[in-house]
Amino acid sequence: MGTAACIIVTAGLGHGLGSLADQCERAARATGMRLIGPNCLGVLAPGAKLNASFAASMPRPGDLALISQSGAIATGLVEWASVRGIGFSAVVSIGDSIDVDLADLLDHFAMDRETRAILLYIESIKDARKFMSAARAAARAKPVLVIKSGRHAQGAKAAMTHTGALAGSDAVYDAAFRRAGLLRVLDLDELFAAAETLGHLTTLSGKRLAILTNGGGVGVLAVDRLADLAGELADISPDTIKKLDAALPPIWSRANPIDIAGDADAARYAVALEQLLDDRANDAVLVMNVPTALASPSDAARSVIAATEQHRKKSAVAKPVFAVWIGGSDPATQAFDAAGIPSYATESDAVAGFMHLVRYRELRDLLMETPPSLPQEIAPDSAVVRPIIDAVLRDKALGLIRSKYLGLSRPMGSR
């Protein structure tokens, strides 16, 4: 009938030669029809209002593409994201992937203008070479975040019974993901936290974090979390300390975290953030607020946004700013989102978001590395080689002269 594609949601079609899955694959190949599945949830494209699946509900339109080998994970993520206001450009559950696989979809969404980032749920990879090629190309174009199940022996055994393919050594997958430039996360919360961070920010020059807060306790917790994740607490340059001394009350901490006291108002937040954004001793600033009766959290949020936007206007490469307003003030959260400043519920989430950006930068740097032109252990003996090269060049020059003036058909020293 000329059908171009087919989704097989049915499970239990078997594996290998002679199975129903094999017969489906051969029948489709005869006419060039593409297959998704079997044993899958299906395809959802919210922007096109297409629900070719048995998902309970349609996800919100958005700019995240989700590719999952598990239908249950896909539908669970759709419901989880809907509660949090997260939308998708598409959701594709590939199941046993007898035809269309992870690599095919990475190629597609890497070129899709409606997709800002790609989320992967992986249990196993059948064609490693094809996957690595597609993953490296996609990671150059946009963030690709991956959850790989079966990290431990028990999980790998469960994955084998689920998709019919052994998950393999997790260390191998981990190394492959890093080399392909994929950012690996361990759970669903971390997946969407990373997507939130990379949705607002993609550039970072280092991993030195300055922490600005009106509460010393949450500042210390942020430092602990930063140390847990191998981040680096930034220094404050002497010049910046002098400027902060002049602008802040004498009770400020004079160290990082920069504690500007519980009565810090919008003006105090603004002047402190301005100085930190101008300070070359840090690479990013985390701004936190603990609500008190002494100052307005909403006013403080507006001052942070104004200082950040002013910094962006005057800087060729703007320094990232992260926000944590303890207590989840809705107006503040909405304002940060509208200004393109990632905001988080806790200091732990914010530090994890900062480290996602650090890791993403490191992965992109690794992705662009090329081997040296010579092995590092080779040390050419120039004193011996140089006279030989000079002699060959002189001989070739002499041959050219003979060819030109003596009519020889072939210059000496030529091939």
Stockholm file with secondary structure:
# STOCKHOLM 1.0

chainA/1-415         MGTAACIIVTAGLGHGLGSLADQCERAARATGMRLIGPNCLGVLAPGAKLNASFAASMPRPGDLALISQSGAIATGLVEWASVRGIGFSAVVSIGDSIDVDLADLLDHFAMDRETRAILLYIESIKDARKFMSAARAAARAKPVLVIKSGRHAQGAKAAMTHTGALAGSDAVYDAAFRRAGLLRVLDLDELFAAAETLGHLTTLSGKRLAILTNGGGVGVLAVDRLADLAGELADISPDTIKKLDAALPPIWSRANPIDIAGDADAARYAVALEQLLDDRANDAVLVMNVPTALASPSDAARSVIAATEQHRKKSAVAKPVFAVWIGGSDPATQAFDAAGIPSYATESDAVAGFMHLVRYRELRDLLMETPPSLPQEIAPDSAVVRPIIDAVLRDKALGLIRSKYLGLSRPMGSR
#=GR chainA/1-415 SS CCCCEEECCCCCCCCSTTSHHHHHHHHHHHHTCEEECSSCCEEEEGGGTEEEECCSSCCEEEEEEEEESCHHHHHHHHHHHHHTTCEEEEEEECTTCSSSCHHHHHHHHHSCTTCSEEEEEESCCSCHHHHHHHHHHHHHHSCEEEEECCCSHHHHHHHHHHHSSCCCCHHHHHHHHHHHTCEECSSHHHHHHHHHHHHHCCCCSCSEEEEEESCHHHHHHHHHHHHHTTCEECCCCHHHHHHHHHHSCTTSCSSSSEECCTTCCHHHHHHHHHHHHHCTTCSEEEEEECCBTTBCHHHHHHHHHHHHHHHHHHCSSCCCEEEEETTCCHHHHHHHHHTTCCEESSHHHHHHHHHHHHHHHHHHHHHTCCCCSSCTTCCCCHHHHHHHHHHHHHHHHHHHHHHHHHCCSSCTTCC
#=GC SS_cons         CCCCEEECCCCCCCCSTTSHHHHHHHHHHHHTCEEECSSCCEEEEGGGTEEEECCSSCCEEEEEEEEESCHHHHHHHHHHHHHTTCEEEEEEECTTCSSSCHHHHHHHHHSCTTCSEEEEEESCCSCHHHHHHHHHHHHHHSCEEEEECCCSHHHHHHHHHHHSSCCCCHHHHHHHHHHHTCEECSSHHHHHHHHHHHHHCCCCSCSEEEEEESCHHHHHHHHHHHHHTTCEECCCCHHHHHHHHHHSCTTSCSSSSEECCTTCCHHHHHHHHHHHHHCTTCSEEEEEECCBTTBCHHHHHHHHHHHHHHHHHHCSSCCCEEEEETTCCHHHHHHHHHTTCCEESSHHHHHHHHHHHHHHHHHHHHHTCCCCSSCTTCCCCHHHHHHHHHHHHHHHHHHHHHHHHHCCSSCTTCC
//
